[in-house]
Amino acid sequence: MTICHRYCLQRHPIPMVTHFRHSLVLAYAFPAEVLAPLVPPGLEVDTYRSWGFVAIAMVQTENLRPTGLPAWAGRDYFLTGYRIFVRHHDADGRMRRGLHILRSDTDRRSMQWGGNALTHYRYHRSKIRSVELPHTFEVEIRTPQGEADLHVVADLRSRPAPFPIASPFSTDGSNAGDGRRFAGPLPWTFDYEPQTDSMVMIHGHRSSWRPEPVAVEVKACTFLQDRRFGGAAPVLANAFYVSDLDYRWDRGRRIAP
């Protein structure tokens, strides 16, 4: 008889579907060597020149539910995730680009409990305020100890906006394609399962994926000041906004070492 331990349930066993009303994603650049210790075995930092990147995704989901259930059976959640852009090479030599999650926040306790029971996404319940106006999209997050407070205002009139002036990607658009390569979310999410020394992979699918670069004002972002980043100064590399698209996640796959 096979015994299913708790970690087996955290392999994203239930395929999910939702609608993204809004998705705002910021990418911050760090020296790649700063991020390398935060990446588990089997993954490597996905780099551009000497930079690695942490994405901060802010998403308003609608009717999030297991695949196959009607939309009315779903619930609406606001989700925030801090993720490192990574690469994974499988035994056949295939390389996949994706994200490794450091932390997630949500506005509902049900997502905190359910998400942590069934995934490695590391959910915390936080106070989240989002304001949608004709020309701006504002998100403010307050965490219990101030450890991941976030306050961002996106100027939707600026679309398409140049990259931030200090970005590793040229503000004149000469390497805009490189900047778009680091616009989350990516199709794959990875996490390491130490109990079995294996990798858990979740494949996401999106519709009408046409994110636009926007200008943002970041008023607070305390998570990137955590000591795990070694005091390195994060550099805002890009900010992308997209709205009204469908998204789904397959059941997670475990890849043996």
Secondary structure as the mmCIF struct_conf table of DSSP 4:
data_model
#
loop_
_struct_conf.conf_type_id
_struct_conf.id
_struct_conf.beg_label_comp_id
_struct_conf.beg_label_asym_id
_struct_conf.beg_label_seq_id
_struct_conf.end_label_comp_id
_struct_conf.end_label_asym_id
_struct_conf.end_label_seq_id
HELX_RH_AL_P HELX_RH_AL_P1 ARG A 6 LEU A 9
TURN_TY1_P TURN_TY1_P1 GLN A 10 GLN A 10
BEND BEND1 ARG A 11 ARG A 11
BEND BEND2 ILE A 14 ILE A 14
STRN STRN1 MET A 16 PRO A 31
HELX_RH_AL_P HELX_RH_AL_P2 ALA A 32 LEU A 35
HELX_RH_3T_P HELX_RH_3T_P1 ALA A 36 LEU A 38
BEND BEND3 VAL A 39 VAL A 39
HELX_LH_PP_P HELX_LH_PP_P1 PRO A 40 PRO A 40
TURN_TY1_P TURN_TY1_P2 PRO A 41 GLY A 42
STRN STRN2 LEU A 43 VAL A 45
STRN STRN3 TYR A 48 TYR A 48
TURN_TY1_P TURN_TY1_P3 ARG A 49 SER A 50
STRN STRN4 TRP A 51 PRO A 66
TURN_TY1_P TURN_TY1_P4 THR A 67 GLY A 68
BEND BEND4 LEU A 69 LEU A 69
HELX_RH_3T_P HELX_RH_3T_P2 ALA A 71 ALA A 73
STRN STRN5 ARG A 75 HIS A 89
TURN_TY1_P TURN_TY1_P5 ALA A 91 ASP A 92
STRN STRN6 MET A 95 THR A 106
BEND BEND5 ASP A 107 ASP A 107
HELX_RH_AL_P HELX_RH_AL_P3 ARG A 109 LEU A 118
BEND BEND6 HIS A 120 TYR A 121
STRN STRN7 TYR A 123 ARG A 125
STRN STRN8 LYS A 127 GLU A 132
BEND BEND7 PRO A 134 HIS A 135
STRN STRN9 THR A 136 ARG A 142
TURN_TY1_P TURN_TY1_P6 PRO A 144 GLN A 145
BEND BEND8 GLY A 146 GLY A 146
TURN_TY1_P TURN_TY1_P7 GLU A 147 ALA A 148
STRN STRN10 LEU A 150 ASP A 155
HELX_RH_3T_P HELX_RH_3T_P3 LEU A 156 SER A 158
HELX_LH_PP_P HELX_LH_PP_P2 ARG A 159 ARG A 159
BEND BEND9 PRO A 160 PRO A 160
HELX_LH_PP_P HELX_LH_PP_P3 ALA A 161 PRO A 164
TURN_TY1_P TURN_TY1_P8 ILE A 165 ALA A 166
BEND BEND10 PRO A 168 PHE A 169
TURN_TY1_P TURN_TY1_P9 THR A 171 ASP A 172
BEND BEND11 GLY A 173 GLY A 173
TURN_TY1_P TURN_TY1_P10 SER A 174 ASN A 175
HELX_RH_AL_P HELX_RH_AL_P4 ALA A 176 ARG A 181
TURN_TY1_P TURN_TY1_P11 PHE A 182 PHE A 182
BEND BEND12 GLY A 184 GLY A 184
HELX_LH_PP_P HELX_LH_PP_P4 PRO A 185 LEU A 186
BEND BEND13 PRO A 187 PRO A 187
STRN STRN11 TRP A 188 GLU A 193
TURN_TY1_P TURN_TY1_P12 PRO A 194 ASP A 197
STRN STRN12 SER A 198 ARG A 206
BEND BEND14 SER A 207 SER A 208
STRN STRN13 GLU A 212 PRO A 213
STRN STRN14 ALA A 215 CYS A 221
HELX_RH_3T_P HELX_RH_3T_P4 PHE A 223 GLN A 225
BEND BEND15 ASP A 226 ASP A 226
HELX_RH_3T_P HELX_RH_3T_P5 ARG A 227 PHE A 229
TURN_TY1_P TURN_TY1_P13 GLY A 230 GLY A 231
HELX_LH_PP_P HELX_LH_PP_P5 ALA A 232 PRO A 234
STRN STRN15 VAL A 235 TRP A 249
HELX_LH_PP_P HELX_LH_PP_P6 ASP A 250 GLY A 252
STRN STRN16 ARG A 253 ILE A 255
#
